[in-house]
Amino acid sequence: FEVEMEKEGLLIRRLLVTVHGVTIHMARGTTWEVEVGGEQHLLPLSLAGGAVKVTQEGAYRVLRVQDGPRLLYDGSSSSLVLTLPDTYRGATSGLCGNFNGQAQDDAASPQELGEAWGTLTPDCTHGETPT
């Protein structure tokens, strides 16, 4: 299960969710539809033999994986909610931590987040502001 975001300023422009070998695209400003394999599909939608379901519930497009994650995306702002079952405990990584129940090893400040996820470029070294 993988979630990628394309951002536009503070807003989520597009979500790409890959699960069970299927990539589902959800774009900002749309409701009741998603893109799968380059084709637009109206909701509700069932994929991967019913293991993945995408529905519209109020303002949210909801992606549910059988016995797995649930993702809610409102498509109009930056509202994204990802709920994981306990079976994912200690098996995740990302900006929100590793879901191991030990808050002390999750990045708590912007500095810690940058140190954990930042990448160096040829013209920028750790601790220096690029010119």
Backbone hydrogen bonds, N-H to C=O, Kabsch-Sander energy under -0.5 kcal/mol:
donor,donor_aa,acceptor,acceptor_aa,energy
2,E,18,T,-2.2
4,E,16,L,-2.7
6,E,14,R,-2.9
7,K,5,M,-0.6
8,E,11,L,-2.8
11,L,8,E,-1.7
12,I,77,S,-1.1
13,R,6,E,-2.6
13,R,11,L,-0.7
14,R,6,E,-1.8
15,L,26,M,-2.8
16,L,4,E,-2.6
17,V,24,I,-2.7
18,T,2,E,-2.7
18,T,16,L,-0.5
19,V,17,V,-0.5
19,V,22,V,-2.5
22,V,19,V,-2.1
24,I,17,V,-3.1
24,I,22,V,-0.5
25,H,35,E,-2.9
26,M,15,L,-2.4
28,R,13,R,-2.8
29,G,75,G,-4.4
30,T,27,A,-1.2
34,V,41,H,-2.1
35,E,25,H,-2.4
36,V,39,E,-2.7
37,G,23,T,-0.7
39,E,36,V,-1.6
41,H,34,V,-3.1
43,L,32,W,-1.8
45,L,54,V,-2.6
47,L,52,V,-3.3
50,G,47,L,-0.9
51,A,48,A,-1.5
52,V,47,L,-2.0
53,K,64,R,-2.6
54,V,45,L,-2.9
55,T,62,V,-2.6
57,E,55,T,-0.5
57,E,60,Y,-3.4
60,Y,57,E,-1.9
61,R,73,Y,-2.9
62,V,55,T,-3.1
62,V,60,Y,-0.5
63,L,61,R,-0.5
63,L,71,L,-2.7
64,R,53,K,-3.1
64,R,62,V,-0.5
65,V,69,P,-2.4
66,Q,51,A,-3.2
68,G,65,V,-2.6
70,R,83,T,-2.1
71,L,63,L,-2.7
72,L,81,V,-2.8
73,Y,61,R,-2.2
74,D,79,S,-1.8
80,L,78,S,-0.8
81,V,72,L,-2.5
83,T,70,R,-3.0
88,Y,85,P,-2.1
89,R,86,D,-2.0
90,G,98,N,-0.6
90,G,99,F,-1.8
91,A,88,Y,-2.5
92,T,98,N,-1.0
97,G,94,G,-1.6
103,A,101,G,-0.7
105,D,102,Q,-1.8
106,D,103,A,-1.8
113,L,109,S,-2.5
114,G,110,P,-2.6
115,E,111,Q,-2.4
116,A,112,E,-2.1
117,W,113,L,-2.3
118,G,114,G,-2.6
121,T,124,C,-0.7
124,C,121,T,-2.0
128,E,125,T,-2.3
